[in-house]
Amino acid sequence: MSVIPCEQNAGLRGQIEKFAEVLKTHAHELGDHGLDDKEFYNSGLFRGAIERIRGQFIADVRPKREFVQHILNHLEDQKLISGWELSEASERNDYWVQMPGGRNAVIGLTGAMDGQNTTIFQRPLDADEFVIWSMMTNAAGDPRRNAWSGIHTRLSAEMISRDQRVDGVIIWDMVCGTVGRPCPKIMGEMEPRLTDVGPFRVPPACLYSFPGIIPGGAVTIAIAQQLEDVTLLQAFHTCFRGRDDEVNFVDFEIEVVGGETRRKTTVTRGGIVQLESEMTPIRRG
């Protein structure tokens, strides 16, 4: 049992480690820098180039936005949403989605959930639903660590401390279902549940429904909403051929001991508890 069906691709991780070693030992043979191997590695050229490439990958949100655009356009074509637009705030990656029933659903786009960026969110006052969409596009990363760290360690602490409701989480991107990140949900099926969306071919999304209230005061337990109560998650579930036993439901429980607030996070899928924390003190970074 696990917080998310997929897991880290050990084979790919091993290949990356081998290639990284080759790159480190033969980097001085690349380019026309005119330095011998000792001068090359002492110059900082190699380290600087690696840091530059890493920074460019982190900073470039264009591939993620392209993926979101294709997905939301497809949802609109299927009449599961009425329309969408990107927030005009340049510092944010929020998408406003109009649902057919008239509800305003807002998506906060973020990267891997095990980073501090997961804690930088603000539920708009006029949002009927607020969902965080995590894209962990590094195929070598650990999806299970990413999901649990984001949901329990980071999101639950922020939600309870700041009284900020998050209605759900989507963990899904263009790497899902590829050789880099095989999807267990489509393995072994005679007709894999893949959907063509623009240049992408995607499996069903991983969806997490959260409680409709934040635990606090006299309310110590908050139970996940039904999927149909979070209409944006329901739209993703319907459009991308999800099965009911694949939806995750996240419950929170709190207790105050000696002035310290502790919380427990429980993730249930298919009627079975997949992962449950102990009562953990809230530590905000």
C-alpha positions, -999 to 999 in steps of 0.1 A, spaced: 0 0 0 12 35 -8 2 71 -10 5 70 -48 5 39 -72 37 47 -90 72 45 -76 107 56 -83 121 41 -114 152 23 -100 165 13 -135 164 49 -147 180 61 -115 209 37 -120 214 48 -156 214 85 -145 241 78 -119 263 60 -144 258 88 -170 266 114 -144 299 97 -136 308 96 -172 299 132 -176 321 142 -146 351 123 -158 349 133 -195 334 168 -194 368 183 -201 368 167 -236 337 186 -246 337 221 -262 365 243 -273 375 259 -240 412 252 -246 419 240 -211 436 207 -201 417 185 -177 433 199 -145 427 235 -155 392 227 -166 380 212 -133 398 239 -113 383 267 -134 347 262 -121 335 259 -157 320 225 -153 302 233 -120 290 266 -133 276 250 -165 258 223 -144 243 249 -121 231 270 -151 214 241 -167 198 231 -134 185 267 -129 171 268 -164 152 236 -159 137 248 -126 128 283 -138 113 273 -171 75 269 -165 67 269 -202 65 231 -207 42 228 -177 20 256 -189 18 240 -223 7 208 -207 -20 225 -186 -33 245 -216 -38 213 -236 -55 195 -207 -78 224 -199 -87 228 -236 -95 191 -238 -117 194 -208 -135 223 -224 -139 204 -257 -155 176 -237 -178 202 -221 -167 192 -187 -156 228 -180 -171 259 -194 -139 279 -198 -106 288 -182 -80 316 -180 -46 321 -165 -43 345 -136 -29 379 -146 -6 380 -115 29 373 -130 43 359 -98 16 331 -96 6 302 -117 -31 302 -109 -57 290 -134 -94 301 -130 -118 274 -143 -155 280 -149 -175 248 -142 -207 241 -161 -228 244 -128 -215 279 -123 -188 272 -97 -154 290 -98 -126 265 -95 -90 277 -90 -59 257 -97 -26 265 -80 1 250 -102 33 239 -84 63 217 -90 73 186 -69 54 187 -36 84 179 -14 97 215 -20 90 247 -1 70 260 -31 41 238 -19 36 260 11 33 292 -11 -4 292 -19 -33 315 -12 -69 305 -17 -87 333 -35 -117 346 -16 -141 341 -45 -130 305 -52 -157 279 -48 -130 252 -51 -92 254 -47 -71 226 -60 -33 223 -61 -18 206 -92 17 192 -87 40 185 -116 71 165 -107 87 164 -142 119 149 -130 115 113 -139 143 103 -116 125 117 -85 106 96 -59 68 100 -65 59 85 -31 82 107 -11 70 137 -31 33 130 -25 35 122 12 59 150 20 36 174 2 3 162 16 13 155 52 44 174 60 37 206 41 1 211 31 -16 199 62 6 221 84 0 252 63 -37 245 60 -43 241 97 -19 269 108 -32 295 83 -68 282 81 -65 279 43 -87 252 28 -75 232 -1 -102 211 -17 -79 186 -34 -46 178 -51 -38 166 -86 -4 148 -90 0 143 -128 22 156 -156 36 148 -191 61 123 -177 33 100 -163 29 69 -183 62 72 -202 92 50 -200 107 73 -174 77 69 -151 56 38 -159 20 40 -146 7 10 -127 -29 20 -135 -25 11 -172 -1 -19 -169 -14 -52 -180 -46 -38 -195 -57 -51 -229 -68 -16 -238 -47 9 -218 -67 39 -205 -46 64 -224 -60 97 -237 -44 117 -266 -43 154 -257 -24 175 -283 12 161 -284 7 142 -251 -6 107 -244 -17 105 -207 -30 79 -182 -56 87 -156 -46 114 -132 -39 108 -95 -65 127 -76 -68 135 -38 -100 148 -23 -95 168 9 -120 178 36 -144 207 31 -134 222 65 -102 228 83 -100 210 117 -96 234 146 -113 244 179 -141 219 187 -138 203 153 -109 178 157 -116 155 127 -121 166 91 -132 139 66 -125 141 29 -153 154 6 -170 130 -18 -155 133 -53 -186 148 -68 -184 177 -43 -152 189 -58 -164 193 -94 -130 200 -109 -116 167 -96 -147 150 -108 -142 165 -143 -106 152 -144 -117 118 -132 -144 115 -159 -124 129 -187 -93 109 -183 -109 75 -176 -102 72 -139 -118 44 -118 -135 50 -85 -112 27 -66 -82 49 -78 -94 81 -61 -76 90 -29 -94 105 1 -74 125 27 -87 129 63 -71 151 90 -73 148 127 -58 172 153 -51 174 190 -36 200 212 -11 188 238 5 214 261 -2 242 237 13 223 208 -10 214 179 -5 179 164 -22 164 134 -27 130 118 -31 125 81 -48 94 66 -50 85 29 -76 60 18 -80 45 -16 -104 18 -27 -118 17 8 -84 7 23 -62 29 43 -30 33 22 -10 54 46 -15 70 80 8 92 100 12 94 138 0 125 156 28 148 143 36 183 158 32 210 132 66 224 122 65 252 96 97 261 78 
